[in-house]
Amino acid sequence: MQLSNLVYLAKMLKRRVKPTFLYWANKKFNLPAPQLIKVNVLARNGIKNGDWVETGTYLGDTTKFLAKQFPKSLIYSLEPDKKLFQFTKLRLKRFKNIRLINASSEEYFDKIVKDQKNTTNFWLDGHFSGDVTFKGNQISPILIELEIIEKYIKQMPSICVFVDDIRDFNDDLKSGYPSRDLLVNWATRNNLIWNIEFDIFIAKSH
């Protein structure tokens, strides 16, 4: 096994072993929330008969959760880092409803969304956040992703858009994140109901 795969496996196991909820409670529930909390936000708010488009596969934990939670849905996931892509492809190969793509949002997001004719959930988490996560020309491609969704929104019966790490959206040019007002205005312009749960911005069709 490659050294990088061993590193990713150790990170994955650490996520499982660490008592994340107790650790989070000890931090007085400060953000960010543990992985378990985040995926349950997706499960609770996601449109049940819809496919999923995820940006930022990372170790594949969320991708695997979605594939099991929504077995009749197709799960598309973009991971630009080649080594992470190879690791998750091997890890998730038994799931027939997962489509992994080794590309960034800037390269491939438009190609996926333009073919979406079904109800679609979007989990937008493809931003650089330290550790081994991918850093491209932009720290966060969120503006590109939202523009593409808006371009094709009328061809999908309904959508639900999740944007992770809303706490970072402070209109700081150095961080690469736009203001939260931009997300709210985008949701309003596209006639979507918006909400925030545990650091996740949610914009959903009526």
C-alpha positions, 0 to 999 in steps of 0.5 A, spaced: 500 500 500 502 506 498 504 511 503 499 516 502 494 511 502 496 509 509 496 516 511 489 517 509 487 511 512 489 513 519 486 520 518 479 516 516 480 511 522 482 517 527 475 520 525 471 514 527 475 512 534 475 519 536 469 521 541 467 527 536 460 528 540 463 529 547 469 533 544 465 537 541 460 538 547 467 539 551 468 545 546 461 548 548 459 546 541 463 551 538 464 550 530 465 546 526 461 541 528 463 533 527 462 529 521 456 526 524 452 532 525 454 534 518 451 528 514 445 528 518 443 535 516 444 532 509 440 526 510 434 531 514 434 536 509 436 533 502 430 531 497 429 524 498 428 522 490 434 526 488 441 525 485 447 528 489 453 532 486 458 533 491 465 537 490 471 535 495 470 528 496 476 528 501 476 521 504 470 519 502 466 519 508 460 523 506 460 520 499 459 513 502 454 516 507 450 519 501 451 512 497 448 508 503 442 513 505 440 514 498 441 508 495 436 509 489 440 516 487 446 517 483 452 520 487 457 524 483 463 527 487 469 531 484 476 530 487 481 534 484 487 531 488 490 525 484 492 521 490 485 522 494 481 520 488 485 514 488 484 512 495 477 514 495 476 510 488 479 504 492 475 505 498 468 506 495 469 501 489 463 497 492 458 502 491 455 502 484 451 508 485 457 513 486 461 516 480 467 519 482 471 524 478 478 526 478 477 534 477 476 540 480 469 544 480 472 549 475 474 544 470 468 539 471 462 542 475 459 545 469 459 538 465 455 534 470 450 540 472 448 541 465 446 534 464 442 534 470 435 533 468 432 530 475 431 533 482 438 534 485 442 536 491 448 539 491 453 539 497 458 544 496 465 543 500 470 543 495 474 548 498 481 548 501 481 547 508 488 545 510 491 538 511 491 535 505 485 538 502 486 541 495 488 548 493 487 550 486 487 557 483 482 559 488 481 557 495 473 557 494 470 555 487 463 557 490 462 563 486 463 559 480 459 553 482 453 557 484 453 561 477 453 554 474 447 551 478 443 558 476 445 557 469 441 550 469 436 551 475 430 551 470 432 544 467 431 541 474 424 539 477 427 542 484 434 542 488 437 543 494 444 546 495 448 545 501 454 550 502 459 548 508 463 552 513 458 558 512 462 561 518 468 563 513 463 567 508 465 574 511 467 577 504 474 577 506 478 577 499 484 574 502 480 568 504 477 567 498 470 567 501 464 572 499 459 575 504 453 571 506 449 576 503 451 574 497 448 567 498 442 569 501 441 574 495 443 568 490 437 564 494 432 569 493 433 571 486 432 563 484 426 563 489 429 558 494 428 557 501 434 558 505 436 556 512 443 555 516 444 549 520 450 547 524 455 552 519 451 549 513 447 554 508 441 550 505 437 553 499 431 549 497 426 549 492 419 551 495 
